[in-house]
Amino acid sequence: MKEAITNKLRNTFEAELVEAERPLLGDDPAAAGVQLAEAARILEEAGARNDLAKTRLAQAELRASGGDLAAARVLLERAGAVFEELGTLEGPDRARRLRETLAAG
């Protein structure tokens, strides 16, 4: 069951990546994780909360697609809280879809 959810999340994650994100993340999930962590650090230092939330969402999707559902949930909740607080229009739907998929597993 966990493998089926992980595969669904991986497919969803890959489908959700916009063309601008795909070249940045490449084909190496570990390298993508490092890049996203660095981006999150920079955005947090800059106080760019909405962009940080989008980055946390991408981190959650990446973690979920790799099978680390617990870490994905934590990152998703952090992103969702910021989206809600800021009233963000972009991101919440993507977060909701991931939340629903994680809840199914």
Secondary structure, DSSP 8 states (H G I E B T S, - for coil): -HHHHHHHHHHHHHHH--TTHHHHHTT-HHHHHHHHHHHHHHHHHHT-HHHHHHHHHHHHHHHHHTT-HHHHHHHHHHHHHHHHHHT-SSSHHHHHHHHHHHHH-
